[in-house]
């Protein structure tokens, strides 16, 4: 079974936010060692938005290991004149599969709703470019965007939940997330699930929420993942939570959720 992680960060000489590992560097080689130990075949790299050279680090990793990595990169969202020309040939860069944005830095909180991003959607729609979003706090707004721009394959980060909350509180946004399943161009990364629970592995207190999300989006739009650098468990446990502990996720559905569906969504060819 192909196992593809929908979200991991790597970085070099960077101070990451406190919710992530507090190490100066977490390189592609470091990640590959952990992937091999956990049985993970591929990873979608997300250059951290706080890292000025994050795209370059991730693209270098994808070029060095094209069978292991693809990238959802970022541009300056509030600088259309500077960024729009870059998007014209964005995916011509080997390894670059699309875009991913987050809005938790001070001053960005209103960008998804105040028009700051309006210039991005038509470009992404024309190019059918995958766009990942940390969208837990503006999920209702995303519905209107997805409807207006049906050729953008959206990926909602982290179960539509806040990475700063735990247990039932982290799934307060679940109704808003499930409501987006009616848009066929919206998918959800089931990333970071282990980190949403303070219960010991296998985190049974979140299983029902995972099931609700899967039932809403189905196996073709539900993508396993981790956000590895903020997990307080082993990489292998992130895998086995889905492959061994969810009795409703089996057979072909499991194969799709664990990797094949994500590759189809972003246009990464499956292994021969």
C-alpha positions in Angstrom: 0.0 0.0 0.0 1.3 3.4 -1.0 1.6 5.7 2.1 1.8 9.4 1.4 1.9 12.1 4.1 -0.2 15.1 3.1 1.8 17.6 5.2 5.3 17.8 6.7 7.6 20.8 7.2 11.4 20.8 6.8 13.7 23.7 7.6 17.3 24.8 7.9 18.7 27.2 10.5 15.2 28.4 11.5 13.4 29.0 14.8 10.0 27.3 14.4 6.9 28.2 16.3 6.7 26.6 19.8 4.1 23.9 18.7 6.8 22.4 16.4 10.1 20.7 17.3 12.6 23.2 18.7 15.5 22.1 16.6 17.5 24.5 14.4 17.2 22.3 11.3 15.0 19.4 10.2 16.3 18.4 6.8 15.1 16.3 4.0 17.6 13.6 5.0 16.3 13.7 8.6 12.8 13.3 7.3 13.6 10.4 4.9 15.2 8.5 7.8 11.9 8.8 9.8 9.8 8.0 6.7 11.8 4.8 6.2 11.4 3.8 9.8 7.6 4.5 9.8 7.0 3.0 6.3 6.0 6.2 4.6 6.7 6.3 0.9 6.0 9.9 -0.1 5.5 13.3 1.6 4.0 16.6 0.5 6.3 19.3 1.8 4.9 22.6 3.1 7.5 25.3 3.3 6.9 27.1 6.7 5.5 30.5 6.1 8.0 32.0 8.6 11.0 30.8 6.5 12.2 33.3 3.8 13.9 30.5 1.8 11.3 27.8 2.6 10.3 27.3 -1.0 13.9 26.9 -2.1 14.7 24.4 0.7 11.6 22.3 -0.2 12.2 22.4 -3.9 15.8 21.4 -3.5 14.6 18.4 -1.5 12.0 17.5 -4.2 14.7 17.7 -6.9 17.1 15.6 -5.0 14.4 13.0 -4.1 11.7 13.2 -6.8 10.2 9.9 -5.8 9.7 11.0 -2.2 8.7 14.6 -2.2 6.4 17.2 -3.8 5.8 20.7 -2.6 2.9 23.0 -1.9 4.7 26.4 -1.8 3.7 29.9 -1.0 3.9 33.4 -2.4 3.4 36.8 -0.7 -0.4 36.8 -0.5 -0.7 40.6 0.1 1.7 41.6 -2.8 -0.2 40.9 -6.0 2.2 42.9 -8.2 5.2 41.0 -6.9 3.6 37.5 -6.7 1.2 37.2 -9.7 4.0 36.9 -12.3 5.5 34.0 -10.2 2.2 32.1 -10.4 2.1 32.2 -14.2 4.7 29.4 -14.3 4.5 28.1 -10.7 4.2 24.4 -11.5 6.8 24.5 -14.2 9.3 24.3 -11.4 10.1 20.5 -11.0 8.5 19.3 -7.8 6.1 22.2 -7.2 2.6 20.9 -7.1 0.6 23.9 -6.0 0.1 26.4 -3.2 -0.5 26.4 0.6 -1.4 29.4 2.8 -1.9 30.0 6.5 -3.1 33.1 8.3 -2.1 32.7 11.9 0.7 35.3 11.8 -0.2 38.7 13.3 -1.8 40.9 10.7 -3.0 38.1 8.5 -6.1 37.0 10.3 -8.5 38.9 8.1 -6.9 38.2 4.7 -9.2 35.3 3.7 -12.2 37.5 4.2 -11.2 41.1 3.5 -10.3 40.7 -0.2 -6.6 40.4 0.2 -6.6 37.0 -1.6 -9.1 37.8 -4.3 -6.4 38.1 -7.0 -5.1 34.6 -6.3 -8.3 32.6 -7.0 -8.8 33.4 -10.7 -5.2 32.4 -11.4 -5.4 29.2 -9.5 -8.7 28.4 -11.1 -7.4 28.9 -14.6 -4.5 26.7 -13.9 -6.5 24.1 -11.9 -3.8 24.6 -9.3 -4.2 22.7 -5.9 -4.4 25.2 -3.0 -4.0 24.1 0.6 -5.4 26.3 3.4 -5.3 26.3 7.2 -8.9 27.3 7.2 -10.4 26.3 10.6 -11.4 29.9 11.3 -13.0 30.8 8.0 -14.5 27.5 6.7 -17.9 29.1 5.9 -16.2 31.6 3.7 -14.4 28.9 1.8 -17.7 27.5 0.6 -18.4 30.6 -1.5 -14.9 30.6 -2.9 -15.0 26.9 -3.8 -18.4 27.4 -5.6 -17.1 30.5 -7.5 -13.9 28.8 -8.6 -14.8 25.1 -9.2 -11.5 24.2 -10.9 -9.4 24.9 -7.8 -8.7 21.6 -6.0 -8.7 22.8 -2.4 -7.1 20.9 0.5 -8.2 21.9 4.0 -5.5 21.4 6.6 -5.7 19.3 9.7 -9.3 18.1 9.7 -10.5 21.6 9.6 -9.5 21.9 13.2 -7.3 24.4 15.1 -3.8 23.0 15.7 -3.8 24.8 19.0 -6.8 23.0 20.5 -7.3 19.5 21.8 -10.0 16.8 22.2 -13.6 17.9 21.7 -12.7 21.5 21.6 -10.5 21.0 18.5 -13.5 19.7 16.6 -15.8 22.6 17.3 -15.5 23.5 13.6 -16.6 20.0 12.5 -20.1 21.1 11.4 -18.6 23.8 9.2 -16.1 21.4 7.7 -18.7 18.7 6.9 -20.9 21.4 5.2 -18.1 21.9 2.7 -18.3 18.3 1.5 -21.0 19.3 -1.0 -18.4 21.1 -3.1 -16.6 18.5 -5.2 -13.4 20.6 -5.4 -12.9 20.6 -1.6 -10.9 17.8 0.1 -9.7 17.5 3.6 -6.2 16.5 4.9 -6.8 14.2 7.9 -3.4 15.5 9.1 -2.3 15.9 12.7 -5.1 13.7 14.1 -2.8 12.2 16.9 -2.0 15.7 18.0 -5.7 16.6 18.5 -6.1 14.1 21.4 -4.6 14.1 24.9 -5.7 10.5 25.4 -3.1 7.9 25.0 -2.7 6.1 21.7 -4.9 5.0 19.9 -6.8 8.2 20.8 -10.2 6.7 20.9 -11.8 9.9 21.9 -11.4 11.3 18.4 -12.4 8.3 16.4 -16.0 9.3 16.0 -14.9 12.7 14.6 -12.6 11.1 12.1 -15.4 8.8 11.0 -17.8 11.8 10.5 -15.2 13.5 8.3 -14.6 10.4 6.3 -18.3 9.7 5.8 -18.8 13.3 4.6 -15.8 13.5 2.1 -15.3 9.9 1.2 -12.1 8.1 0.3 -11.3 10.2 -2.7 -11.2 13.4 -0.8 -9.8 12.4 2.6 -6.0 12.4 2.8 -4.0 10.9 5.7 -1.1 13.1 7.0 0.7 14.2 10.1 2.3 17.6 10.4 5.0 15.5 11.8 7.1 18.2 13.6 4.3 18.9 16.1 3.3 15.3 16.9 4.0 14.0 20.4 4.0 10.4 19.3 6.0 8.3 16.9 5.6 8.6 13.2 4.7 5.0 13.0 1.8 5.6 15.4 0.5 8.3 13.1 0.4 5.6 10.4 -1.1 2.8 12.4 -3.9 5.0 13.9 -5.4 4.9 10.5 -4.2 1.5 9.2 -4.9 -0.6 12.3 -7.2 1.3 14.7 -10.2 2.4 12.6 -12.4 -0.6 11.9 -14.5 1.3 9.3 -11.4 2.1 7.2 -10.4 -1.0 5.3 -9.7 -2.3 1.8 -9.8 0.0 -1.2 -11.0 2.9 1.0 -7.8 2.6 3.2 -5.6 2.5 0.1 -7.1 5.7 -1.2 -7.0 7.6 2.2 -3.4 6.5 2.9 -2.0 7.9 -0.3 -3.5 7.2 -3.7 -6.3 9.8 -3.5 -3.9 12.6 -2.5 -1.6 11.8 -5.4 -4.6 11.9 -7.8 -5.8 15.2 -6.3 -2.5 17.0 -6.8 -1.4 15.3 -10.0 1.5 13.1 -8.7 1.7 10.0 -10.8 1.3 6.7 -8.9 4.2 4.3 -9.0 4.2 1.9 -11.9 
